[in-house]
Amino acid sequence: MFCYHCQEAKKNKACDTAGICGKKAPLSSLQDLLVYTLKGLAFYAVKAQESQLDLTRCNQFSVRALYATVTNVNFDSAEFVGLITESVQRRNALAKQLPAIESVPEEASWQYDTIDEKEFIKKGESVSVPSLANDEEAYHGLRESLVYAVKGLASITHHALMLGEEETKFYAFIHQALHFSLNEHSLEEALALNLECGKLGLEAMTLLNHANTNRFGEPIPTHVHTDVWDKAGILISGSNLQDLQAVLEQTVDTGIDVYTHGEALIAHAYPAFKRFFNLAGHYGGAWQDQKNQFAKFNGALLVTSNSLQQAKKTYIEKLFTTGMVGWDAIPHIANQTSNSEKNFTPLIEQAKQNTAPTLLTNNIITTGYGLQSLLALTDDITNAIETKKIARIIVIAGCDGRHKERRYYTELAEKLPKDCLILTCGETKYRFNTLEFSDINGIPRLLDAGQSSDFYVITQFLHALQKSLKIESLNALPVSFNIAWYEQQTIIMFLSLLALGIKNVRLGPTLPPFFNEEILAMLDEKFSLKGIGTVEDDIEAMLKGK
Ligand code: SF4
């Protein structure tokens, strides 16, 4: 096993015996083989696109399959056996529609003898990341970074598709990037495609944001309570708001309260959710705290996107997954079909057998600074910057995680001078979103745009601010970016900033293990990329625009 997909890779090198996330070696091999076969599928998909063949099903399959390999999404071996099989079958079907090709890479020609998990695991061991490392280390790192970024892009694209929104350019790029990874290219070409992925990632976030606002309305800044009511409840963790809406609809008048967890917090700010009297509040914090928090919730639990951890005995029988999320032995709510909606009855029946949640905290969190709310503040913030009431805006965005070093983000928010605004999105905000921040001339010092994918909102707002301040580039704005990465969607967030030409981005709490010294030197030279240091040093540097 070799996996360095995420920020929690063992010793910041790689998980080599079992994943810190709970991924075991056999599952890691199945995921490696799936990516291997998807590269083979991409080999033909790129050619099929040139021949203008219909790729609709193939496109949606590649995105779904890649999303399954994102950190903390799916731990069910049977799911991966099915996806590998489908990948090879789809590839073979595409190949048959194209004229014969002379030179075909092994990824595009490998066939299984039988559909057998053990055979797949054995093959997967032979195509793991180190086995592909017969090229220069720096190129290898950028190629892997591209694959992880493509997984992040697939994750966003998949969520938009679940809301009925798609654009073929994302599918085309995903296949192009996987196809690219089959061969060796120059470092410059590999970096350029990473940046292109960042650019597409931001565009995919735009699509997902539009899908959410079209479906649920424009978010409104909202105070969300974290205390508990006195009835049994359902706790929904993850970014899929469609599932949350369906559960709320199916629990109206059942006496069951519904709470949000992790990335679901933003739901409270959408008008479509405000009509549900049984949307009781927000329970707990970020994904990595779920083991304790799920146990104390007492009721039924549903994980809808990439935040699943190995369940503890204390709550495993109350836990359900849905969508692409899965773990052997955890009941799964089947996806909707063209004829039927998702049926959450097993989840609701489980909730009825339980008691009310145990109180964890009794705070009020403010979220919901969506695009229109932030744009409405543009004039006030412009004025406050021009009159030196606001010295700097610090964007602290991204994922949360288990490492103790992430205490840095709490201290950073605490110690920033009172004339600094904080813009945030994603789960890293749970490090500081219950602190007191006051305001500057009536502008709240902490502005939470929502989920990781709402990073698009922050970039759009900064473009508006740049125009309002009549500043020639985003880099000239009094803004610093401090990005906390964990999984592949935050790789996209980071690459999107580089694609925008933003310099002096801080990426922490550790730099990605797939960026070796040569890559880091390259990113330093082109973008002045930084890791994090001490809070005091970083604040001093950011206030100087460094
Ligand atoms: S996803 Fe992260 S924690 Fe899990 S095996 Fe890979 S590097 Fe380790």
Boltz pocket constraint, residues with backbone or C-beta under 6 A from the ligand:
constraints:
  - pocket:
      binder: B
      contacts: [[A, 3], [A, 4], [A, 5], [A, 6], [A, 7], [A, 8], [A, 9], [A, 10], [A, 14], [A, 15], [A, 18], [A, 19], [A, 20], [A, 21], [A, 22], [A, 23], [A, 71], [A, 72]]
      max_distance: 6.0
